[in-house]
Amino acid sequence: MTGAAAADWRPTARLEVLELRARMLGTVRAHFAATGALEVETPVLVGAPVTDVHLESLEVRRSDGSRAGFLQTSPEYAMKRLLCAGAPDLFQVAHVFREGERGRNHNPEFTMVEWYRLGMDHHALMRDVETLLRAMLEPLRPMGPTASTTYAAAFQAALGFDPLAATTGEIEDRLRRHAIDVPASVARDRDGLLDLAMAERVAAGFPGDRITFVHDFPASQAALARVRGPVASRFEAFWGGLELANGFHELGDAAEQARRFDADAQARARRGQPARAADRLFLTALGAGLPSCAGVALGFDRVVMVAAGASRIDDVIAFPIERA
């Protein structure tokens, strides 16, 4: 066998990049050892999927066709259950899975570093994220001073409107005036339009030589974060337009979380997406009491992309889905 077919068994990442990954994982573990976080492992095969309309869990079935469970999209629920049971600051290096996510920056299986700090809010956690990212990246490439902006200020600077106050129609009109193509699937979806604007124009304008934090997202995009009036206690970290991390001042109210899961179920039904039952073990744990904490998920492969100067995730993982 010759040509491309014969080479399909080979890794897509060069050996020196795989060695770089290993060193960067060592830096991650050293950061958490120095800051007193416990490394944990939680199940990859879980009993409940996520309800979030933006994520799809991969289902696993037994040989008889019955459902065995779902591959985790994040270890979030299990790690919060540990916190509810009295665990200290936690971190995990986890393989996670998301159906249908494949592209230049996406592979259905990828590596996530997720951690939780007791007694912190999202602002304090941003400083922790910066410390870790600098430890991982500064020895390998120049880094400018970290930038920080609110979600509203970032939209004002890039597109000239307030995303917290504008109507759906006004947002769509502003996007079209900035020559952003608006697919019919998001034309009447307020948060879909904002996500499109963030990807196409707002984050695309962030400097490509430093970390940029965006915080205080619209309350409608809170996910599992606390809400303060019109905004959620949520942040994302970017390198240029590449999202690296997503963090929350965590919601501990079980009744509110159940309401959000119900809202997800209704949104899934409207969109024609598969029905996903809420994780009852997670809700029961929240009912027992989640200590005040902040948590974040960091896309490790993407940080390696920044460190290696890679333009594709395939260049920093051994075997993407097509060669797995």
C-alpha positions as CSV (number, residue, x, y, z in Angstrom):
1,M,0.0,0.0,0.0
2,T,1.4,3.4,-0.9
3,G,0.4,7.1,-0.9
4,A,-2.0,8.8,1.5
5,A,-3.8,5.6,2.4
6,A,-0.6,4.0,3.7
7,A,0.2,7.0,5.8
8,D,-3.2,7.1,7.6
9,W,-1.9,5.2,10.6
10,R,0.7,7.9,11.4
11,P,0.1,10.5,14.0
12,T,-0.8,14.0,12.8
13,A,1.3,15.7,15.4
14,R,5.1,15.8,15.2
15,L,7.0,14.0,18.0
16,E,8.4,17.3,19.2
17,V,4.8,18.7,19.7
18,L,3.8,15.6,21.6
19,E,6.9,16.1,23.8
20,L,5.8,19.7,24.3
21,R,2.3,18.5,25.3
22,A,3.9,16.3,28.0
23,R,6.0,19.2,29.4
24,M,2.9,21.5,29.5
25,L,0.9,18.8,31.3
26,G,3.7,18.8,33.8
27,T,3.4,22.5,34.2
28,V,-0.4,22.1,34.8
29,R,0.1,19.6,37.6
30,A,2.9,21.7,39.1
31,H,0.6,24.7,39.3
32,F,-2.1,22.8,41.1
33,A,0.3,21.1,43.4
34,A,1.7,24.5,44.4
35,T,-1.7,26.0,44.9
36,G,-3.2,23.1,47.0
37,A,-5.7,21.6,44.6
38,L,-6.5,17.8,44.7
39,E,-6.3,15.9,41.4
40,V,-9.3,13.7,40.9
41,E,-10.7,11.3,38.3
42,T,-14.4,10.9,37.6
43,P,-16.2,8.6,35.2
44,V,-15.9,9.2,31.5
45,L,-19.0,7.1,30.9
46,V,-21.9,8.8,32.7
47,G,-25.5,8.2,33.3
48,A,-27.0,11.5,32.2
49,P,-26.2,13.7,29.2
50,V,-26.0,17.5,29.2
51,T,-29.2,19.5,28.4
52,D,-27.4,22.5,26.9
53,V,-28.7,23.2,23.4
54,H,-25.2,24.0,22.2
55,L,-23.8,20.6,23.2
56,E,-24.6,17.1,22.1
57,S,-23.5,14.1,24.2
58,L,-22.3,11.0,22.5
59,E,-24.4,8.0,23.4
60,V,-22.9,4.6,24.1
61,R,-25.0,1.4,23.6
62,R,-24.4,-2.2,24.6
63,S,-24.3,-5.1,22.2
64,D,-28.0,-5.7,22.8
65,G,-28.9,-2.2,21.8
66,S,-29.7,-0.9,25.3
67,R,-28.2,2.4,26.4
68,A,-25.0,2.1,28.5
69,G,-24.7,5.8,29.1
70,F,-23.1,8.9,27.6
71,L,-19.5,10.0,27.1
72,Q,-18.9,13.1,29.3
73,T,-18.9,16.5,27.6
74,S,-17.2,17.8,30.8
75,P,-16.5,16.4,34.3
76,E,-18.4,19.4,35.7
77,Y,-21.3,17.7,37.3
78,A,-19.2,14.9,38.9
79,M,-16.6,17.4,40.3
80,K,-19.4,19.5,41.8
81,R,-20.8,16.4,43.5
82,L,-17.4,15.9,45.1
83,L,-17.4,19.5,46.3
84,C,-20.9,19.0,47.7
85,A,-19.5,15.9,49.6
86,G,-16.8,18.1,51.2
87,A,-13.9,17.9,48.8
88,P,-11.3,20.8,48.8
89,D,-10.1,22.7,45.7
90,L,-10.1,20.2,42.8
91,F,-8.7,19.8,39.3
92,Q,-8.9,17.1,36.6
93,V,-7.2,16.5,33.3
94,A,-10.0,14.8,31.4
95,H,-10.8,13.4,28.0
96,V,-14.2,14.8,27.0
97,F,-16.4,14.1,24.0
98,R,-18.9,16.2,22.0
99,E,-20.9,14.9,19.1
100,G,-20.7,16.7,15.8
101,E,-17.8,19.0,16.7
102,R,-15.1,18.7,14.0
103,G,-13.1,21.5,12.4
104,R,-9.9,23.4,12.5
105,N,-10.2,24.0,16.3
106,H,-12.4,21.0,17.1
107,N,-12.2,17.3,17.5
108,P,-15.0,15.1,18.9
109,E,-12.6,13.9,21.6
110,F,-10.3,16.5,23.3
111,T,-8.4,17.2,26.5
112,M,-9.9,19.5,29.1
113,V,-8.3,20.8,32.3
114,E,-11.2,21.6,34.7
115,W,-10.8,23.0,38.2
116,Y,-12.7,24.5,41.1
117,R,-11.6,27.0,43.8
118,L,-13.6,27.3,47.0
119,G,-14.4,30.8,48.2
120,M,-13.5,32.5,44.9
121,D,-15.7,34.5,42.5
122,H,-15.1,34.6,38.7
123,H,-12.8,37.7,39.0
124,A,-10.4,35.9,41.3
125,L,-10.5,32.8,39.2
126,M,-9.6,34.8,36.1
127,R,-6.3,35.7,37.9
128,D,-5.7,32.0,38.6
129,V,-6.3,31.2,34.9
130,E,-3.9,33.9,33.9
131,T,-1.2,32.6,36.3
132,L,-1.6,29.1,34.8
133,L,-1.6,30.3,31.2
134,R,1.5,32.4,31.7
135,A,3.3,29.4,33.3
136,M,2.4,27.3,30.3
137,L,3.1,29.9,27.5
138,E,5.7,32.5,28.7
139,P,8.6,30.1,28.4
140,L,7.7,29.4,24.8
141,R,6.5,32.6,23.2
142,P,6.2,36.4,23.8
143,M,3.1,37.5,25.7
144,G,1.7,40.9,25.8
145,P,-0.1,42.3,28.9
146,T,-3.4,40.6,29.7
147,A,-6.5,42.5,28.6
148,S,-9.9,42.4,30.3
149,T,-13.3,43.7,29.1
150,T,-16.9,43.3,29.9
151,Y,-19.0,41.5,27.3
152,A,-21.0,44.8,26.7
153,A,-17.8,46.9,26.3
154,A,-16.4,44.4,23.8
155,F,-19.5,44.6,21.6
156,Q,-19.6,48.4,21.9
157,A,-15.9,48.6,20.7
158,A,-16.3,46.1,17.8
159,L,-19.9,46.7,16.6
160,G,-21.1,49.9,18.3
161,F,-24.1,48.6,20.2
162,D,-25.1,47.4,23.6
163,P,-25.8,43.7,23.5
164,L,-27.6,43.8,26.8
165,A,-30.2,46.4,25.7
166,A,-30.6,45.9,21.9
167,T,-33.6,44.0,20.6
168,T,-33.2,40.9,18.5
169,G,-34.1,42.9,15.4
170,E,-31.6,45.6,16.2
171,I,-28.9,43.0,16.7
172,E,-29.6,41.4,13.4
173,D,-29.7,44.7,11.6
174,R,-26.4,45.8,13.1
175,L,-24.8,42.5,12.0
176,R,-26.0,42.8,8.5
177,R,-24.7,46.4,8.3
178,H,-21.3,45.1,9.3
179,A,-21.4,42.6,6.4
180,I,-21.9,39.6,8.7
181,D,-23.9,36.8,7.0
182,V,-26.8,35.8,9.2
183,P,-28.0,32.3,8.5
184,A,-31.8,31.7,8.6
185,S,-31.3,29.3,11.6
186,V,-30.2,32.2,13.9
187,A,-32.2,35.1,12.4
188,R,-34.7,35.2,15.2
189,D,-32.5,33.7,17.9
190,R,-31.1,36.6,20.1
191,D,-28.3,34.6,21.8
192,G,-27.6,32.9,18.5
193,L,-27.0,36.3,16.9
194,L,-24.8,37.4,19.7
195,D,-22.8,34.2,19.5
196,L,-22.4,34.8,15.8
197,A,-21.3,38.4,16.4
198,M,-18.8,37.3,19.0
199,A,-17.2,34.7,16.7
200,E,-17.2,36.7,13.5
201,R,-16.3,40.2,14.7
202,V,-15.8,40.7,18.4
203,A,-13.3,38.0,19.4
204,A,-11.8,38.1,15.9
205,G,-10.5,41.6,16.8
206,F,-8.7,40.6,20.0
207,P,-4.9,40.9,19.9
208,G,-3.2,37.7,18.8
209,D,-0.3,38.0,21.2
210,R,-2.0,38.0,24.6
211,I,-4.8,36.7,26.8
212,T,-8.1,38.6,26.6
213,F,-10.7,38.0,29.3
214,V,-14.4,38.8,28.5
215,H,-16.6,38.8,31.6
216,D,-20.2,39.6,32.6
217,F,-22.0,37.8,29.8
218,P,-25.8,38.3,29.3
219,A,-27.9,36.6,31.9
220,S,-29.5,34.5,29.1
221,Q,-26.1,32.9,28.6
222,A,-25.5,32.1,32.2
223,A,-25.4,28.3,31.7
224,L,-24.3,27.2,35.3
225,A,-23.2,30.6,36.5
226,R,-24.8,32.9,39.0
227,V,-26.8,35.8,37.7
228,R,-26.6,39.5,38.8
229,G,-29.4,41.5,37.3
230,P,-28.8,41.6,33.5
231,V,-25.4,39.8,33.6
232,A,-24.1,36.4,34.5
233,S,-21.0,35.9,36.6
234,R,-19.3,34.1,33.7
235,F,-16.0,34.7,31.8
236,E,-14.2,33.4,28.7
237,A,-10.5,33.6,28.0
238,F,-9.2,34.1,24.5
239,W,-5.9,34.2,22.6
240,G,-6.8,36.4,19.6
241,G,-10.0,35.0,18.4
242,L,-9.4,31.5,19.8
243,E,-11.4,30.7,22.9
244,L,-9.3,28.9,25.5
245,A,-11.4,28.8,28.7
246,N,-15.0,29.2,30.0
247,G,-15.5,29.9,33.7
248,F,-18.3,30.6,36.2
249,H,-19.0,31.9,39.7
250,E,-20.9,28.7,40.3
251,L,-24.7,28.5,40.8
252,G,-25.5,26.6,44.0
253,D,-29.3,26.9,43.9
254,A,-30.8,23.5,43.1
255,A,-34.2,24.9,42.3
256,E,-32.8,27.5,39.9
257,Q,-30.6,24.9,38.3
258,A,-33.7,22.6,37.8
259,R,-35.5,25.6,36.2
260,R,-32.6,26.1,33.8
261,F,-32.6,22.4,32.9
262,D,-36.3,22.7,32.2
263,A,-35.8,25.7,30.0
264,D,-33.1,23.8,28.1
265,A,-35.6,20.9,27.5
266,Q,-38.1,23.4,26.1
267,A,-35.5,25.0,23.8
268,R,-34.4,21.5,22.6
269,A,-38.0,20.7,21.7
270,R,-38.4,23.9,19.8
271,R,-35.2,23.3,17.9
272,G,-36.0,19.6,17.1
273,Q,-33.0,18.4,19.1
274,P,-33.0,15.1,21.0
275,A,-34.7,15.2,24.4
276,R,-32.1,15.0,27.2
277,A,-33.2,14.2,30.8
278,A,-31.6,16.4,33.5
279,D,-28.9,14.8,35.7
280,R,-30.8,14.0,38.9
281,L,-27.7,13.0,40.9
282,F,-26.3,16.4,40.2
283,L,-29.5,18.2,41.3
284,T,-29.7,16.1,44.4
285,A,-26.1,17.0,45.3
286,L,-26.8,20.7,44.8
287,G,-29.8,20.3,47.2
288,A,-27.3,19.0,49.8
289,G,-25.3,22.2,49.4
290,L,-22.6,23.4,47.0
291,P,-20.0,25.5,48.8
292,S,-19.3,29.0,47.3
293,C,-16.9,28.4,44.5
294,A,-15.8,29.3,41.0
295,G,-14.9,26.8,38.3
296,V,-13.4,26.8,34.8
297,A,-12.8,24.5,31.9
298,L,-9.6,25.1,29.9
299,G,-9.2,23.6,26.4
300,F,-5.7,22.1,26.8
301,D,-5.2,21.2,23.1
302,R,-5.9,24.8,22.2
303,V,-3.3,26.1,24.6
304,V,-0.8,23.7,23.0
305,M,-1.8,25.2,19.6
306,V,-0.9,28.6,20.9
307,A,2.4,27.4,22.3
308,A,3.3,25.5,19.2
309,G,2.1,28.2,16.7
310,A,-0.2,25.6,15.2
311,S,-3.2,26.5,13.1
312,R,-5.1,23.2,13.5
313,I,-5.9,21.0,16.4
314,D,-4.8,18.0,14.4
315,D,-1.2,19.4,14.6
316,V,-1.2,19.0,18.4
317,I,-3.0,15.7,19.0
318,A,-1.6,12.3,18.1
319,F,-4.7,10.9,16.4
320,P,-7.8,12.9,15.4
321,I,-11.1,11.2,14.9
322,E,-10.3,10.1,11.3
323,R,-7.2,8.2,12.5
324,A,-8.5,7.0,15.9
